[in-house]
Amino acid sequence: KVKKNMANNHHEYEEVHLTDDDDAEDIELVSGGVGGRQRRAAPPLSSSGGGGSTTKWIVILFLIVLVGVYKLGMEEGKAEVQHEGFDGGDGINDNYSEVNVKQTHHEDDDTKDAAVQEEQIKQPETTTTTTTTVPPKPTMKFTMDHLTAMRTECNNLINTLNDYYYGEDKAIAMLMNSHIAPWDFNEVELDHVESTDESTFVNQYPPRKLRAVKLVNTMLRALVSDSQRTFLMGGIGSSVMAGHDNCHYDAYESQMERLFSPIWQAADMEFTFQNAGEGGGCGDSFENQVWCVKQNISPDVDVVHYEWTYFEHGAAYDWHESLLRWIQMLPKQPPLHIFNTGRNNKNDRDVKLTDYYARYGFNAFYMRTGFENGGYDYEKEKSEKEIDRFAWGHVGDGYHNTTRYGELEEDDLRKTSLGVVMRNWHPGPMGFQLTSDSFTYVYTHAILKALDIIEKEVNDGKDPREKWDASTRPIFMKGDLPEPMYCDPIYCVVDEPPGCLNYELPTFGQWGPRVEDPDDDLNPYLGEVQKWNVWHKDNDLWYMVGKQDTSLFKKRDDAEMCRHLDACGGISASKAEDGMVVFRLPKMEVGLVVVCGCCGKDVGQNMFMDNENLEISFNTVPLNKTTFDVWPNKKCVRLLKKFPTSGRESETPTGHHYLALKLLENQVGADVRISHVFTI
């Protein structure tokens, strides 16, 4: 019940009876008001006792006074409502504005006074109870139950590896200190990870802390972002990355998926490692494949791995830097981690890059150093016993004679095969196990630190998503990165990674150039013959598996797990009647256009530059081949270093740039086979 006293008089309105189900049309006013609403009539005054006309005038005067008091009360109530409405929030203002509009509308209509009075009687209650309702933010998918389960799995894994490598100190030496810059998460605190002032942060802390903070930040964002349900890693590299001379099941990426997955499954997430390693038969090297990082692996990766160290001879620091800078332009700005099979010789330029780009998580792992950090004296054993544990096919690393999963094998031949450290120049399962263990051990320590930070935020009543949801990640532009040390700034200081069309397998990402539909209205060669054919080498199950495992698995039902993913491929033509192939090129910043051939390491010169049967055009204008150069390796030719600045080749009437290759006569000898087209 609501009881309202009007100001400046002693008349008390009778009670207005409200229930939860009453609305404005159902309220019964007991005093004042006429018109369509019913009110309880005052009892008739007695006509006896000589009260006739005197009583009549008294009643009239009383009604006049009553109307006056009512009018005065309305004005004061209106002023109070307006004053309180503007002091309130947006929702309160809206309610009061609606009431005031109603009051103005009925001000000259005496028959509506009761309705207005009713609104006035209700409003003071509204001013103290009406609030703006904001829809609650959905509950974070990563719960405290997930946190507890994930922490348990992390500790289980770390304890397993500590035991396997004979104690925590030795495990740290072999798995964390085997990187060019040893990992250390002990000093990472909340204020480091949430720092938004990068210049102050970078200048205040040493590289080892910056590097650890980046990796912890990567894990934090993966865990608290409701939109992310998979932690995704991708590796580009040679036949070592591909796992050749082993079953694919034994490659380090496959071992890591099995080792690391239970931690992510505890959070109802998945872990996937995309293995885009490619064998040497296609003629590739790091010099052409780094341009294809956005297609070879998904652009949505959380961490990128790279391996081509056999072919670098210590002189690929400029390509490492280019790759690192390009992937910072991907959505998740993934850290770059390099896999080396040899020793950490602390190449001066690589050390400088590791410190210079520490804030982006850059580091490199050395497998041979990992084994040696455990304390086993390989050199003494080699000199005294003539045992070289890194010789081709040797079984046992000095600590164990087979892998952990090899210990569970019932087949002795398979168990022995799983104990090989180096098949040849390719690691065997034991070498790959150490590699998998090292990366997983490092990443698990980063997750534990991330879990501690999430727990603290939740216990402090804060939502971790406010700081680390994927949507809060700053967007990098080329000017946000430091000046390059070694890479060509024309190509490595850009806002987007290169665009690539790679016909080799596997690829997991997005192509840049694409073959234009011959019937597309925008195709500048609409109506001309365009019949080049896409092909891939049809490798059988035993391609690059290795003789030992081939012999073994031909007798087993689970042989399919040995199949490797990589295969050469391209788009090709051999006859003039095949016509041309037209590539629509993606948005470019520089205008670089490169085409690579297949299959071989030095096919570029003969296939593209010296081939008189082949016409190459840009935006419908044939290019002068004397301007071409073999670059960045001998299987590729650079057609344009940058955009043309004049002539029809500089014009794009459709808004797109086009590259066309056309056979003028039947090809003599090898077909023209294009494996890559990349641009920037």
Order of alpha helices (4+ residues) and beta strands (2+ residues): alpha-alpha-alpha-alpha-alpha-alpha-alpha-alpha-beta-alpha-alpha-beta-alpha-alpha-beta-alpha-alpha-beta-alpha-beta-alpha-alpha-alpha-alpha-alpha-alpha-beta-beta-beta-alpha-beta-beta-beta-beta-beta-beta-beta-beta-beta
